Amino acid sequence: MDKEQKEALLVAKELTAKFIEARSVSPSNFGEVFPAVYNVVCKAIREHTQNETDTKQ
C-alpha cells in the first residue's frame, strides 16, 4: 500500500466515523458506505496529484 492509499484510508475512516456520529450511516450499512467513501477519496487524491503534475510541466 503506497502513501496515497494510506492517506485515503485514514481520511475515509474519519469521514465514515463522522457520518456514523451524525447518524447518516449505521453500523449495519458500514460495509456498503465505506468502500464508496474510500473510492471517492482515492479519486480526489489522484485528480489532485494529476493536476499538480500538469501544473509543474
A tleap script that builds the chain and sets N, CA, C and O, in Angstrom:
source leaprc.protein.ff14SB
mol = sequence {
  NMET ASP LYS GLU GLN LYS GLU ALA LEU LEU
  VAL ALA LYS GLU LEU THR ALA LYS PHE ILE
  GLU ALA ARG SER VAL SER PRO SER ASN PHE
  GLY GLU VAL PHE PRO ALA VAL TYR ASN VAL
  VAL CYS LYS ALA ILE ARG GLU HIE THR GLN
  ASN GLU THR ASP THR LYS CGLN
}
set mol.1.N position { 0.850 -1.168 0.000 }
set mol.1.CA position { 0.000 0.000 0.000 }
set mol.1.C position { 0.903 1.240 0.000 }
set mol.1.O position { 1.781 1.384 0.850 }
set mol.2.N position { 0.670 2.117 -0.957 }
set mol.2.CA position { 1.508 3.312 -1.046 }
set mol.2.C position { 0.979 4.424 -0.137 }
set mol.2.O position { -0.066 4.286 0.500 }
set mol.3.N position { 1.723 5.520 -0.095 }
set mol.3.CA position { 1.397 6.634 0.792 }
set mol.3.C position { 0.002 7.202 0.513 }
set mol.3.O position { -0.757 7.474 1.443 }
set mol.4.N position { -0.330 7.377 -0.757 }
set mol.4.CA position { -1.637 7.938 -1.112 }
set mol.4.C position { -2.783 7.028 -0.669 }
set mol.4.O position { -3.818 7.510 -0.210 }
set mol.5.N position { -2.602 5.733 -0.804 }
set mol.5.CA position { -3.642 4.788 -0.389 }
set mol.5.C position { -3.829 4.821 1.125 }
set mol.5.O position { -4.954 4.755 1.620 }
set mol.6.N position { -2.715 4.923 1.861 }
set mol.6.CA position { -2.808 5.006 3.323 }
set mol.6.C position { -3.519 6.278 3.746 }
set mol.6.O position { -4.358 6.255 4.646 }
set mol.7.N position { -3.187 7.389 3.102 }
set mol.7.CA position { -3.860 8.652 3.415 }
set mol.7.C position { -5.350 8.563 3.106 }
set mol.7.O position { -6.182 9.021 3.889 }
set mol.8.N position { -5.683 7.971 1.963 }
set mol.8.CA position { -7.090 7.822 1.582 }
set mol.8.C position { -7.831 6.945 2.594 }
set mol.8.O position { -8.978 7.224 2.940 }
set mol.9.N position { -7.179 5.898 3.059 }
set mol.9.CA position { -7.795 5.010 4.039 }
set mol.9.C position { -8.091 5.758 5.336 }
set mol.9.O position { -9.168 5.609 5.914 }
set mol.10.N position { -7.130 6.564 5.792 }
set mol.10.CA position { -7.329 7.327 7.022 }
set mol.10.C position { -8.452 8.368 6.867 }
set mol.10.O position { -9.284 8.525 7.760 }
set mol.11.N position { -8.466 9.065 5.744 }
set mol.11.CA position { -9.499 10.071 5.508 }
set mol.11.C position { -10.873 9.406 5.406 }
set mol.11.O position { -11.845 9.897 5.978 }
set mol.12.N position { -10.952 8.307 4.688 }
set mol.12.CA position { -12.226 7.591 4.540 }
set mol.12.C position { -12.713 7.091 5.895 }
set mol.12.O position { -13.909 7.136 6.183 }
set mol.13.N position { -11.798 6.621 6.717 }
set mol.13.CA position { -12.168 6.158 8.060 }
set mol.13.C position { -12.744 7.305 8.883 }
set mol.13.O position { -13.782 7.149 9.526 }
set mol.14.N position { -12.084 8.440 8.866 }
set mol.14.CA position { -12.544 9.597 9.630 }
set mol.14.C position { -13.895 10.107 9.119 }
set mol.14.O position { -14.787 10.418 9.908 }
set mol.15.N position { -14.035 10.188 7.811 }
set mol.15.CA position { -15.307 10.645 7.241 }
set mol.15.C position { -16.445 9.699 7.605 }
set mol.15.O position { -17.528 10.141 7.988 }
set mol.16.N position { -16.201 8.414 7.485 }
set mol.16.CA position { -17.238 7.437 7.795 }
set mol.16.C position { -17.593 7.485 9.278 }
set mol.16.O position { -18.760 7.343 9.643 }
set mol.17.N position { -16.590 7.686 10.133 }
set mol.17.CA position { -16.865 7.817 11.564 }
set mol.17.C position { -17.748 9.037 11.835 }
set mol.17.O position { -18.662 8.976 12.656 }
set mol.18.N position { -17.472 10.137 11.144 }
set mol.18.CA position { -18.298 11.336 11.301 }
set mol.18.C position { -19.726 11.085 10.813 }
set mol.18.O position { -20.687 11.547 11.428 }
set mol.19.N position { -19.857 10.358 9.714 }
set mol.19.CA position { -21.191 10.020 9.212 }
set mol.19.C position { -21.948 9.166 10.222 }
set mol.19.O position { -23.154 9.337 10.399 }
set mol.20.N position { -21.251 8.252 10.882 }
set mol.20.CA position { -21.891 7.418 11.902 }
set mol.20.C position { -22.319 8.288 13.082 }
set mol.20.O position { -23.426 8.133 13.598 }
set mol.21.N position { -21.442 9.207 13.512 }
set mol.21.CA position { -21.778 10.111 14.610 }
set mol.21.C position { -22.992 10.975 14.270 }
set mol.21.O position { -23.821 11.260 15.134 }
set mol.22.N position { -23.091 11.388 13.009 }
set mol.22.CA position { -24.216 12.215 12.567 }
set mol.22.C position { -25.450 11.378 12.240 }
set mol.22.O position { -26.490 11.904 11.842 }
set mol.23.N position { -25.316 10.086 12.414 }
set mol.23.CA position { -26.394 9.123 12.146 }
set mol.23.C position { -26.814 9.083 10.678 }
set mol.23.O position { -27.945 8.720 10.355 }
set mol.24.N position { -25.890 9.462 9.797 }
set mol.24.CA position { -26.143 9.334 8.360 }
set mol.24.C position { -25.823 7.920 7.886 }
set mol.24.O position { -26.343 7.449 6.874 }
set mol.25.N position { -24.961 7.266 8.640 }
set mol.25.CA position { -24.546 5.888 8.340 }
set mol.25.C position { -24.727 5.086 9.617 }
set mol.25.O position { -24.444 5.565 10.715 }
set mol.26.N position { -25.195 3.874 9.458 }
set mol.26.CA position { -25.323 2.995 10.622 }
set mol.26.C position { -24.302 1.867 10.500 }
set mol.26.O position { -23.821 1.578 9.404 }
set mol.27.N position { -23.975 1.237 11.607 }
set mol.27.CA position { -23.038 0.113 11.544 }
set mol.27.C position { -23.505 -0.992 10.589 }
set mol.27.O position { -22.685 -1.728 10.040 }
set mol.28.N position { -24.806 -1.103 10.399 }
set mol.28.CA position { -25.317 -2.160 9.520 }
set mol.28.C position { -25.030 -1.893 8.042 }
set mol.28.O position { -24.923 -2.843 7.266 }
set mol.29.N position { -24.903 -0.626 7.627 }
set mol.29.CA position { -24.583 -0.362 6.219 }
set mol.29.C position { -23.159 0.171 6.033 }
set mol.29.O position { -22.821 0.692 4.970 }
set mol.30.N position { -22.333 0.037 7.068 }
set mol.30.CA position { -20.935 0.468 7.009 }
set mol.30.C position { -20.206 -0.200 5.839 }
set mol.30.O position { -19.466 0.461 5.109 }
set mol.31.N position { -20.413 -1.496 5.662 }
set mol.31.CA position { -19.738 -2.250 4.602 }
set mol.31.C position { -20.081 -1.766 3.205 }
set mol.31.O position { -19.308 -1.956 2.266 }
set mol.32.N position { -21.217 -1.153 3.074 }
set mol.32.CA position { -21.648 -0.604 1.790 }
set mol.32.C position { -21.106 0.816 1.594 }
set mol.32.O position { -20.704 1.191 0.493 }
set mol.33.N position { -21.103 1.591 2.670 }
set mol.33.CA position { -20.738 3.004 2.582 }
set mol.33.C position { -19.228 3.219 2.547 }
set mol.33.O position { -18.738 4.029 1.760 }
set mol.34.N position { -18.484 2.502 3.391 }
set mol.34.CA position { -17.046 2.748 3.500 }
set mol.34.C position { -16.309 2.595 2.168 }
set mol.34.O position { -15.518 3.474 1.823 }
set mol.35.N position { -16.532 1.518 1.401 }
set mol.35.CA position { -15.830 1.415 0.111 }
set mol.35.C position { -16.153 2.566 -0.838 }
set mol.35.O position { -15.286 3.024 -1.582 }
set mol.36.N position { -17.396 3.031 -0.811 }
set mol.36.CA position { -17.775 4.157 -1.673 }
set mol.36.C position { -17.042 5.426 -1.255 }
set mol.36.O position { -16.549 6.165 -2.107 }
set mol.37.N position { -16.968 5.683 0.042 }
set mol.37.CA position { -16.244 6.853 0.542 }
set mol.37.C position { -14.768 6.736 0.183 }
set mol.37.O position { -14.162 7.700 -0.285 }
set mol.38.N position { -14.192 5.565 0.398 }
set mol.38.CA position { -12.778 5.335 0.086 }
set mol.38.C position { -12.497 5.600 -1.392 }
set mol.38.O position { -11.501 6.241 -1.729 }
set mol.39.N position { -13.361 5.113 -2.267 }
set mol.39.CA position { -13.159 5.309 -3.708 }
set mol.39.C position { -13.227 6.781 -4.097 }
set mol.39.O position { -12.451 7.236 -4.937 }
set mol.40.N position { -14.145 7.525 -3.496 }
set mol.40.CA position { -14.255 8.963 -3.780 }
set mol.40.C position { -12.999 9.690 -3.312 }
set mol.40.O position { -12.486 10.556 -4.021 }
set mol.41.N position { -12.501 9.347 -2.132 }
set mol.41.CA position { -11.289 9.986 -1.602 }
set mol.41.C position { -10.088 9.656 -2.492 }
set mol.41.O position { -9.292 10.537 -2.814 }
set mol.42.N position { -9.960 8.397 -2.884 }
set mol.42.CA position { -8.849 7.992 -3.773 }
set mol.42.C position { -8.898 8.766 -5.087 }
set mol.42.O position { -7.873 9.246 -5.570 }
set mol.43.N position { -10.075 8.883 -5.653 }
set mol.43.CA position { -10.236 9.611 -6.913 }
set mol.43.C position { -9.837 11.070 -6.747 }
set mol.43.O position { -9.160 11.630 -7.610 }
set mol.44.N position { -10.246 11.686 -5.653 }
set mol.44.CA position { -9.903 13.090 -5.401 }
set mol.44.C position { -8.385 13.263 -5.252 }
set mol.44.O position { -7.818 14.229 -5.762 }
set mol.45.N position { -7.746 12.348 -4.568 }
set mol.45.CA position { -6.288 12.420 -4.398 }
set mol.45.C position { -5.593 12.259 -5.753 }
set mol.45.O position { -4.663 12.998 -6.073 }
set mol.46.N position { -6.054 11.284 -6.546 }
set mol.46.CA position { -5.451 11.072 -7.876 }
set mol.46.C position { -5.607 12.301 -8.750 }
set mol.46.O position { -4.657 12.710 -9.417 }
set mol.47.N position { -6.792 12.897 -8.758 }
set mol.47.CA position { -7.024 14.091 -9.578 }
set mol.47.C position { -6.165 15.256 -9.114 }
set mol.47.O position { -5.622 15.998 -9.933 }
set mol.48.N position { -6.042 15.417 -7.807 }
set mol.48.CA position { -5.212 16.492 -7.264 }
set mol.48.C position { -3.750 16.280 -7.647 }
set mol.48.O position { -3.066 17.221 -8.052 }
set mol.49.N position { -3.278 15.053 -7.518 }
set mol.49.CA position { -1.895 14.729 -7.870 }
set mol.49.C position { -1.656 14.967 -9.354 }
set mol.49.O position { -0.615 15.500 -9.738 }
set mol.50.N position { -2.613 14.576 -10.190 }
set mol.50.CA position { -2.502 14.768 -11.633 }
set mol.50.C position { -2.474 16.263 -11.971 }
set mol.50.O position { -1.684 16.693 -12.811 }
set mol.51.N position { -3.325 17.046 -11.325 }
set mol.51.CA position { -3.358 18.488 -11.565 }
set mol.51.C position { -2.047 19.158 -11.159 }
set mol.51.O position { -1.576 20.069 -11.841 }
set mol.52.N position { -1.462 18.713 -10.056 }
set mol.52.CA position { -0.165 19.265 -9.637 }
set mol.52.C position { 0.913 18.933 -10.650 }
set mol.52.O position { 1.762 19.770 -10.957 }
set mol.53.N position { 0.882 17.712 -11.172 }
set mol.53.CA position { 1.865 17.288 -12.166 }
set mol.53.C position { 1.704 18.095 -13.445 }
set mol.53.O position { 2.697 18.517 -14.037 }
set mol.54.N position { 0.459 18.314 -13.880 }
set mol.54.CA position { 0.196 19.092 -15.100 }
set mol.54.C position { 0.644 20.538 -14.931 }
set mol.54.O position { 1.170 21.137 -15.870 }
set mol.55.N position { 0.442 21.101 -13.748 }
set mol.55.CA position { 0.798 22.492 -13.490 }
set mol.55.C position { 2.312 22.701 -13.514 }
set mol.55.O position { 2.792 23.748 -13.949 }
set mol.56.N position { 3.050 21.717 -13.052 }
set mol.56.CA position { 4.520 21.822 -12.972 }
set mol.56.C position { 5.170 21.735 -14.347 }
set mol.56.O position { 6.298 22.194 -14.525 }
set mol.57.N position { 4.476 21.154 -15.318 }
set mol.57.CA position { 5.089 20.958 -16.640 }
set mol.57.C position { 5.021 22.168 -17.474 }
set mol.57.O position { 5.493 22.161 -18.611 }
savepdb mol mol.pdb
quit
